[in-house]
Amino acid sequence: MKASILFGAGWENDSLEVLWRDAGRAFCRIWRNDAEGKKHAFIPIPADVEHLTQESVNRLTHEHELKNYLDSAWALRPLELLRERGQTMLVIDYPGGEPLDRLVGQPMEIGKFRRLSTALSGAIGQLLSYE
């Protein structure tokens, strides 16, 4: 899917994959055709009034404020909060990977399961240390 479908003009050369969506936002993997050719990920809030709420903006602001507490070794780290082309977005450092719900519910090779469970345990341990 082209990002211009969701974001409008100016995104014609960017490809978009929606990984998950809830009532107020979507987590998208976006391939920007920039000089570095890197993948970027955004969490946009829809611009239409019925979905854009102060609570949604506050949630993204809070997530952005956590950037100094998160390590990209175990978490998606926020880079910046911006408003562009009528969308409020949280730009995330996205090194790759898949949403967890795409990995569960099917047989998994034991080595992959051990790597995944170790990574999840480590991330939860890091989160608990911030309480």
Summary of the structure (lengths in Angstrom):
residues: 131
radius of gyration: 16.2
end to end distance: 39.8
largest distance: 46.9
contacts: 305
relative contact order: 0.13
helix: 32%
strand: 27%
